[in-house]
Amino acid sequence: MEMTPLPQSMFITGIIGFIASAIYTYSGRISITWGFAFMLVFMIIFLASVVSITPSGKDFKEFK
């Protein structure tokens, strides 16, 4: 099964969304519960994009 990496826009969206959620939560414009929920979602997006670009075990065997 060939896996393709996620687009770079997902990586940027995760970073910017997390930072914006943290700023809005810290300033009090959104509640702590909504801020935590948004930051959690954007962190999952960021981690999914990082995991999709890391090589798998099969890729390591091809380099040897």
A tleap script that builds the chain and sets N, CA, C and O, in Angstrom:
source leaprc.protein.ff14SB
mol = sequence {
  NMET GLU MET THR PRO LEU PRO GLN SER MET
  PHE ILE THR GLY ILE ILE GLY PHE ILE ALA
  SER ALA ILE TYR THR TYR SER GLY ARG ILE
  SER ILE THR TRP GLY PHE ALA PHE MET LEU
  VAL PHE MET ILE ILE PHE LEU ALA SER VAL
  VAL SER ILE THR PRO SER GLY LYS ASP PHE
  LYS GLU PHE CLYS
}
set mol.1.N position { 0.843 -1.172 0.000 }
set mol.1.CA position { 0.000 0.000 0.000 }
set mol.1.C position { 0.892 1.241 0.000 }
set mol.1.O position { 1.692 1.436 0.916 }
set mol.2.N position { 0.758 2.045 -0.991 }
set mol.2.CA position { 1.563 3.261 -1.136 }
set mol.2.C position { 0.897 4.412 -0.394 }
set mol.2.O position { -0.262 4.738 -0.651 }
set mol.3.N position { 1.626 5.020 0.518 }
set mol.3.CA position { 1.092 6.143 1.285 }
set mol.3.C position { 1.700 7.435 0.750 }
set mol.3.O position { 2.909 7.516 0.531 }
set mol.4.N position { 0.868 8.428 0.544 }
set mol.4.CA position { 1.356 9.726 0.099 }
set mol.4.C position { 1.292 10.697 1.266 }
set mol.4.O position { 0.360 10.642 2.069 }
set mol.5.N position { 2.268 11.581 1.367 }
set mol.5.CA position { 2.247 12.536 2.478 }
set mol.5.C position { 1.121 13.549 2.326 }
set mol.5.O position { 0.669 13.844 1.219 }
set mol.6.N position { 0.684 14.069 3.454 }
set mol.6.CA position { -0.349 15.098 3.439 }
set mol.6.C position { 0.235 16.385 2.845 }
set mol.6.O position { 1.449 16.585 2.887 }
set mol.7.N position { -0.603 17.244 2.303 }
set mol.7.CA position { -0.089 18.497 1.737 }
set mol.7.C position { 0.487 19.405 2.827 }
set mol.7.O position { 0.120 19.308 3.998 }
set mol.8.N position { 1.389 20.279 2.416 }
set mol.8.CA position { 2.035 21.179 3.369 }
set mol.8.C position { 1.053 22.164 3.979 }
set mol.8.O position { 1.318 22.716 5.047 }
set mol.9.N position { -0.065 22.394 3.328 }
set mol.9.CA position { -1.067 23.303 3.885 }
set mol.9.C position { -1.639 22.757 5.197 }
set mol.9.O position { -2.016 23.540 6.069 }
set mol.10.N position { -1.709 21.440 5.354 }
set mol.10.CA position { -2.168 20.857 6.615 }
set mol.10.C position { -1.175 21.157 7.731 }
set mol.10.O position { -1.579 21.446 8.857 }
set mol.11.N position { 0.111 21.092 7.432 }
set mol.11.CA position { 1.168 21.389 8.398 }
set mol.11.C position { 1.055 22.838 8.878 }
set mol.11.O position { 1.086 23.106 10.079 }
set mol.12.N position { 0.925 23.753 7.941 }
set mol.12.CA position { 0.814 25.178 8.266 }
set mol.12.C position { -0.492 25.462 9.003 }
set mol.12.O position { -0.506 26.250 9.948 }
set mol.13.N position { -1.588 24.832 8.584 }
set mol.13.CA position { -2.876 25.033 9.249 }
set mol.13.C position { -2.816 24.579 10.703 }
set mol.13.O position { -3.376 25.236 11.581 }
set mol.14.N position { -2.151 23.476 10.961 }
set mol.14.CA position { -2.013 22.987 12.328 }
set mol.14.C position { -1.236 23.947 13.202 }
set mol.14.O position { -1.625 24.203 14.342 }
set mol.15.N position { -0.132 24.487 12.678 }
set mol.15.CA position { 0.691 25.412 13.459 }
set mol.15.C position { -0.046 26.724 13.711 }
set mol.15.O position { -0.136 27.180 14.851 }
set mol.16.N position { -0.567 27.324 12.656 }
set mol.16.CA position { -1.234 28.628 12.791 }
set mol.16.C position { -2.506 28.499 13.621 }
set mol.16.O position { -2.787 29.363 14.451 }
set mol.17.N position { -3.275 27.440 13.412 }
set mol.17.CA position { -4.495 27.238 14.184 }
set mol.17.C position { -4.225 27.046 15.657 }
set mol.17.O position { -4.962 27.564 16.496 }
set mol.18.N position { -3.169 26.304 15.988 }
set mol.18.CA position { -2.824 26.101 17.391 }
set mol.18.C position { -2.413 27.415 18.047 }
set mol.18.O position { -2.847 27.728 19.155 }
set mol.19.N position { -1.574 28.180 17.356 }
set mol.19.CA position { -1.112 29.457 17.920 }
set mol.19.C position { -2.274 30.438 18.071 }
set mol.19.O position { -2.386 31.114 19.093 }
set mol.20.N position { -3.137 30.517 17.061 }
set mol.20.CA position { -4.276 31.427 17.140 }
set mol.20.C position { -5.225 31.012 18.264 }
set mol.20.O position { -5.734 31.868 18.987 }
set mol.21.N position { -5.465 29.722 18.416 }
set mol.21.CA position { -6.335 29.256 19.502 }
set mol.21.C position { -5.740 29.583 20.862 }
set mol.21.O position { -6.456 29.985 21.779 }
set mol.22.N position { -4.429 29.410 20.991 }
set mol.22.CA position { -3.778 29.727 22.263 }
set mol.22.C position { -3.877 31.217 22.578 }
set mol.22.O position { -4.126 31.595 23.722 }
set mol.23.N position { -3.686 32.054 21.578 }
set mol.23.CA position { -3.759 33.502 21.801 }
set mol.23.C position { -5.175 33.922 22.167 }
set mol.23.O position { -5.365 34.691 23.110 }
set mol.24.N position { -6.171 33.428 21.436 }
set mol.24.CA position { -7.565 33.785 21.737 }
set mol.24.C position { -7.997 33.261 23.102 }
set mol.24.O position { -8.777 33.914 23.794 }
set mol.25.N position { -7.502 32.091 23.496 }
set mol.25.CA position { -7.845 31.551 24.807 }
set mol.25.C position { -7.178 32.366 25.911 }
set mol.25.O position { -7.806 32.678 26.923 }
set mol.26.N position { -5.911 32.707 25.718 }
set mol.26.CA position { -5.183 33.471 26.729 }
set mol.26.C position { -5.763 34.868 26.904 }
set mol.26.O position { -5.800 35.390 28.018 }
set mol.27.N position { -6.215 35.474 25.813 }
set mol.27.CA position { -6.766 36.823 25.901 }
set mol.27.C position { -8.192 36.825 26.452 }
set mol.27.O position { -8.708 37.886 26.803 }
set mol.28.N position { -8.832 35.672 26.536 }
set mol.28.CA position { -10.166 35.577 27.096 }
set mol.28.C position { -11.282 35.751 26.088 }
set mol.28.O position { -12.443 35.867 26.482 }
set mol.29.N position { -10.971 35.773 24.796 }
set mol.29.CA position { -12.021 35.933 23.783 }
set mol.29.C position { -12.841 34.668 23.602 }
set mol.29.O position { -14.016 34.734 23.239 }
set mol.30.N position { -12.224 33.503 23.856 }
set mol.30.CA position { -12.981 32.254 23.858 }
set mol.30.C position { -12.726 31.555 25.192 }
set mol.30.O position { -11.700 31.779 25.834 }
set mol.31.N position { -13.663 30.714 25.599 }
set mol.31.CA position { -13.533 30.054 26.900 }
set mol.31.C position { -12.392 29.043 26.884 }
set mol.31.O position { -11.905 28.644 25.827 }
set mol.32.N position { -11.986 28.645 28.067 }
set mol.32.CA position { -10.870 27.698 28.189 }
set mol.32.C position { -11.241 26.341 27.589 }
set mol.32.O position { -10.404 25.692 26.962 }
set mol.33.N position { -12.481 25.913 27.775 }
set mol.33.CA position { -12.869 24.601 27.236 }
set mol.33.C position { -12.859 24.596 25.712 }
set mol.33.O position { -12.377 23.644 25.099 }
set mol.34.N position { -13.397 25.670 25.087 }
set mol.34.CA position { -13.358 25.739 23.628 }
set mol.34.C position { -11.925 25.915 23.142 }
set mol.34.O position { -11.541 25.337 22.125 }
set mol.35.N position { -11.141 26.697 23.849 }
set mol.35.CA position { -9.740 26.882 23.464 }
set mol.35.C position { -8.963 25.583 23.511 }
set mol.35.O position { -8.175 25.289 22.612 }
set mol.36.N position { -9.185 24.802 24.566 }
set mol.36.CA position { -8.515 23.507 24.678 }
set mol.36.C position { -8.952 22.578 23.552 }
set mol.36.O position { -8.130 21.863 22.979 }
set mol.37.N position { -10.244 22.587 23.234 }
set mol.37.CA position { -10.754 21.720 22.169 }
set mol.37.C position { -10.141 22.097 20.816 }
set mol.37.O position { -9.718 21.225 20.056 }
set mol.38.N position { -10.096 23.394 20.523 }
set mol.38.CA position { -9.497 23.837 19.261 }
set mol.38.C position { -8.005 23.520 19.208 }
set mol.38.O position { -7.501 23.065 18.182 }
set mol.39.N position { -7.299 23.760 20.314 }
set mol.39.CA position { -5.868 23.462 20.329 }
set mol.39.C position { -5.618 21.969 20.170 }
set mol.39.O position { -4.651 21.576 19.518 }
set mol.40.N position { -6.465 21.133 20.749 }
set mol.40.CA position { -6.325 19.687 20.605 }
set mol.40.C position { -6.525 19.258 19.153 }
set mol.40.O position { -5.768 18.432 18.641 }
set mol.41.N position { -7.535 19.810 18.492 }
set mol.41.CA position { -7.797 19.473 17.086 }
set mol.41.C position { -6.626 19.900 16.202 }
set mol.41.O position { -6.176 19.133 15.351 }
set mol.42.N position { -6.137 21.117 16.403 }
set mol.42.CA position { -5.026 21.585 15.577 }
set mol.42.C position { -3.735 20.836 15.886 }
set mol.42.O position { -2.895 20.672 15.002 }
set mol.43.N position { -3.561 20.379 17.126 }
set mol.43.CA position { -2.389 19.573 17.444 }
set mol.43.C position { -2.467 18.220 16.756 }
set mol.43.O position { -1.448 17.706 16.294 }
set mol.44.N position { -3.661 17.633 16.679 }
set mol.44.CA position { -3.834 16.361 15.981 }
set mol.44.C position { -3.561 16.522 14.489 }
set mol.44.O position { -2.943 15.653 13.874 }
set mol.45.N position { -4.016 17.626 13.906 }
set mol.45.CA position { -3.730 17.905 12.491 }
set mol.45.C position { -2.224 18.014 12.269 }
set mol.45.O position { -1.691 17.452 11.312 }
set mol.46.N position { -1.541 18.739 13.155 }
set mol.46.CA position { -0.095 18.901 13.035 }
set mol.46.C position { 0.630 17.562 13.165 }
set mol.46.O position { 1.522 17.260 12.371 }
set mol.47.N position { 0.254 16.764 14.153 }
set mol.47.CA position { 0.911 15.471 14.347 }
set mol.47.C position { 0.636 14.517 13.187 }
set mol.47.O position { 1.512 13.738 12.812 }
set mol.48.N position { -0.554 14.566 12.621 }
set mol.48.CA position { -0.857 13.718 11.466 }
set mol.48.C position { 0.010 14.087 10.274 }
set mol.48.O position { 0.452 13.210 9.532 }
set mol.49.N position { 0.259 15.381 10.083 }
set mol.49.CA position { 1.104 15.786 8.965 }
set mol.49.C position { 2.558 15.400 9.202 }
set mol.49.O position { 3.268 15.061 8.255 }
set mol.50.N position { 3.009 15.448 10.449 }
set mol.50.CA position { 4.387 15.027 10.751 }
set mol.50.C position { 4.543 13.526 10.557 }
set mol.50.O position { 5.540 13.073 9.993 }
set mol.51.N position { 3.570 12.754 11.018 }
set mol.51.CA position { 3.634 11.297 10.874 }
set mol.51.C position { 3.595 10.897 9.405 }
set mol.51.O position { 4.236 9.921 9.014 }
set mol.52.N position { 2.858 11.634 8.592 }
set mol.52.CA position { 2.739 11.249 7.184 }
set mol.52.C position { 4.022 11.501 6.396 }
set mol.52.O position { 4.205 10.913 5.330 }
set mol.53.N position { 4.916 12.360 6.893 }
set mol.53.CA position { 6.151 12.621 6.151 }
set mol.53.C position { 7.340 11.812 6.667 }
set mol.53.O position { 8.397 11.808 6.036 }
set mol.54.N position { 7.185 11.126 7.808 }
set mol.54.CA position { 8.284 10.316 8.315 }
set mol.54.C position { 8.342 9.002 7.540 }
set mol.54.O position { 7.301 8.446 7.190 }
set mol.55.N position { 9.546 8.502 7.267 }
set mol.55.CA position { 9.660 7.249 6.509 }
set mol.55.C position { 9.232 6.052 7.357 }
set mol.55.O position { 9.381 6.064 8.579 }
set mol.56.N position { 8.709 5.039 6.714 }
set mol.56.CA position { 8.288 3.826 7.411 }
set mol.56.C position { 9.461 2.848 7.491 }
set mol.56.O position { 10.544 3.123 6.975 }
set mol.57.N position { 9.238 1.715 8.137 }
set mol.57.CA position { 10.282 0.702 8.256 }
set mol.57.C position { 10.695 0.148 6.904 }
set mol.57.O position { 11.863 -0.180 6.696 }
set mol.58.N position { 9.740 0.043 5.980 }
set mol.58.CA position { 10.034 -0.449 4.636 }
set mol.58.C position { 10.972 0.507 3.902 }
set mol.58.O position { 11.846 0.075 3.150 }
set mol.59.N position { 10.785 1.801 4.126 }
set mol.59.CA position { 11.647 2.790 3.486 }
set mol.59.C position { 13.073 2.704 4.015 }
set mol.59.O position { 14.024 2.921 3.265 }
set mol.60.N position { 13.233 2.387 5.309 }
set mol.60.CA position { 14.579 2.255 5.882 }
set mol.60.C position { 15.321 1.069 5.284 }
set mol.60.O position { 16.535 1.137 5.093 }
set mol.61.N position { 14.614 -0.017 4.985 }
set mol.61.CA position { 15.247 -1.195 4.400 }
set mol.61.C position { 15.746 -0.899 2.982 }
set mol.61.O position { 16.739 -1.478 2.541 }
set mol.62.N position { 15.061 0.001 2.269 }
set mol.62.CA position { 15.482 0.336 0.912 }
set mol.62.C position { 16.774 1.147 0.905 }
set mol.62.O position { 17.507 1.121 -0.085 }
set mol.63.N position { 17.071 1.871 1.992 }
set mol.63.CA position { 18.290 2.686 2.033 }
set mol.63.C position { 19.531 1.839 2.276 }
set mol.63.O position { 20.635 2.268 1.939 }
set mol.64.N position { 19.383 0.649 2.850 }
set mol.64.CA position { 20.555 -0.191 3.168 }
set mol.64.C position { 21.147 -0.828 1.964 }
set mol.64.O position { 22.132 -1.558 2.073 }
savepdb mol mol.pdb
quit
